[in-house]
Amino acid sequence: MSVRLYVGNLPQSFDAKELEALFTSVGEGVRFKAVNDRDTGASRGFGFANVDSQALAETVIEQLNGRDFGGSTLRIEISERRDARSAATTDRRPGAAPAAARKANNKVVHADNVDSESPDPRWAGELSKLKALLANQTVGV
């Protein structure tokens, strides 16, 4: 079972090979990937490490959490899954509205139990156009 670790507080410029060497000094089976900015490609100061077992993950946390690396104190912990975080923090784009402030979009797309007296909501717009066409039509005899 693979365990994912959050590795934070990385220096802005660090040597990935040094960090990998630090992880392999604890044990084999640690794979690290830094998170880079999409626009600039620069390091965002954190990344994720996949570890082969829970025991190795605990050993990595115990030995490297709080350790100095390139002038920064490393922060290593078990990563939370994205869906476990609160909904308000899922969209971190500048200017994005919090999830609670977003307008709820409750459109009816499909209804299994269509009320025979009301039109199917998927066709309501088309039905009103047809009714208008029929009302404007004149019967020629």
C-alpha positions as CSV (number, residue, x, y, z in Angstrom):
1,M,0.0,0.0,0.0
2,S,1.4,3.4,-1.1
3,V,1.2,6.3,1.4
4,R,1.3,9.9,0.2
5,L,3.3,12.4,2.2
6,Y,3.1,16.2,2.0
7,V,6.6,17.8,2.0
8,G,6.4,21.5,2.7
9,N,8.5,24.5,3.6
10,L,11.0,23.7,0.8
11,P,13.4,26.5,-0.1
12,Q,12.7,28.4,-3.3
13,S,15.7,26.9,-5.0
14,F,16.7,23.5,-4.0
15,D,18.5,20.6,-5.5
16,A,16.1,17.7,-6.1
17,K,18.9,15.2,-6.0
18,E,19.9,16.4,-2.5
19,L,16.3,15.9,-1.4
20,E,16.1,12.5,-2.9
21,A,19.4,11.5,-1.2
22,L,17.9,12.7,2.1
23,F,14.8,10.5,1.5
24,T,16.9,7.5,0.5
25,S,19.0,7.9,3.6
26,V,15.9,7.0,5.6
27,G,14.9,4.1,3.4
28,E,14.4,2.8,-0.2
29,G,11.0,3.2,-1.9
30,V,10.5,7.0,-1.5
31,R,9.5,8.8,-4.7
32,F,9.3,12.6,-4.6
33,K,7.7,15.1,-6.9
34,A,7.9,18.9,-6.4
35,V,4.9,21.1,-7.3
36,N,5.9,23.9,-9.7
37,D,4.0,27.1,-10.7
38,R,2.2,26.6,-14.0
39,D,3.2,29.9,-15.4
40,T,6.8,30.4,-14.3
41,G,7.9,26.8,-13.6
42,A,9.4,27.9,-10.3
43,S,9.0,25.7,-7.2
44,R,6.0,26.5,-5.1
45,G,7.7,25.4,-1.9
46,F,6.1,22.0,-1.5
47,G,5.7,18.6,-3.1
48,F,4.5,15.1,-2.4
49,A,6.4,11.9,-1.7
50,N,5.0,8.5,-2.3
51,V,6.2,5.9,0.2
52,D,5.8,2.1,-0.2
53,S,4.5,1.3,3.3
54,Q,2.9,2.9,6.3
55,A,5.9,2.0,8.5
56,L,8.3,3.7,6.1
57,A,6.1,6.8,6.0
58,E,6.1,7.0,9.8
59,T,9.9,6.6,9.8
60,V,10.3,9.4,7.2
61,I,8.1,11.7,9.2
62,E,9.9,10.9,12.5
63,Q,13.4,11.4,11.1
64,L,12.8,14.3,8.6
65,N,9.9,16.4,10.0
66,G,11.5,19.6,11.5
67,R,14.9,18.9,10.0
68,D,16.8,21.8,8.4
69,F,17.1,21.6,4.6
70,G,18.7,24.4,2.6
71,G,18.0,26.9,5.3
72,S,14.3,25.9,5.8
73,T,12.7,23.6,8.3
74,L,11.0,20.8,6.5
75,R,7.4,20.0,7.3
76,I,6.4,16.4,6.5
77,E,3.1,14.8,7.2
78,I,0.6,12.4,5.8
79,S,-1.2,14.1,2.9
80,E,-5.0,14.6,3.2
81,R,-7.1,13.6,0.2
82,R,-8.5,16.5,-1.7
83,D,-12.1,15.6,-1.0
84,A,-11.4,15.5,2.8
85,R,-10.6,19.3,2.9
86,S,-13.4,21.8,3.5
87,A,-15.3,22.9,0.4
88,A,-14.3,26.5,0.9
89,T,-10.6,25.8,0.3
90,T,-10.9,23.7,-2.9
91,D,-10.6,26.6,-5.3
92,R,-7.5,28.6,-4.6
93,R,-7.4,30.7,-7.8
94,P,-7.1,34.5,-7.2
95,G,-10.5,36.1,-7.2
96,A,-12.4,32.8,-7.0
97,A,-15.6,32.9,-4.9
98,P,-15.8,30.6,-1.9
99,A,-17.8,27.5,-2.5
100,A,-20.6,28.7,-0.1
101,A,-21.0,31.9,-2.0
102,R,-21.3,30.3,-5.4
103,K,-24.7,30.2,-7.0
104,A,-26.3,26.7,-6.8
105,N,-27.2,25.3,-10.1
106,N,-30.2,23.1,-9.6
107,K,-31.4,22.4,-13.1
108,V,-33.7,19.5,-13.7
109,V,-32.1,17.5,-16.5
110,H,-34.1,14.3,-16.3
111,A,-37.2,13.3,-14.4
112,D,-38.3,9.7,-14.2
113,N,-41.8,10.5,-12.9
114,V,-43.1,13.1,-15.3
115,D,-46.3,14.7,-14.1
116,S,-48.9,14.1,-17.0
117,E,-50.3,17.7,-16.5
118,S,-46.9,19.5,-16.7
119,P,-44.5,19.4,-19.6
120,D,-41.2,17.7,-19.4
121,P,-38.8,20.5,-18.3
122,R,-36.3,19.4,-21.0
123,W,-38.8,20.4,-23.7
124,A,-40.6,23.3,-22.1
125,G,-38.9,25.9,-24.3
126,E,-39.7,24.1,-27.5
127,L,-43.3,23.5,-26.3
128,S,-43.9,27.2,-25.8
129,K,-42.5,28.0,-29.3
130,L,-44.9,25.4,-30.8
131,K,-47.8,26.9,-28.9
132,A,-47.0,30.4,-30.2
133,L,-46.7,29.1,-33.8
134,L,-50.1,27.4,-33.5
135,A,-51.8,30.4,-32.0
136,N,-50.5,32.6,-34.9
137,Q,-51.6,30.1,-37.5
138,T,-54.8,30.9,-39.4
139,V,-57.1,28.3,-40.8
140,G,-57.7,28.7,-44.5
141,V,-60.9,27.3,-45.9
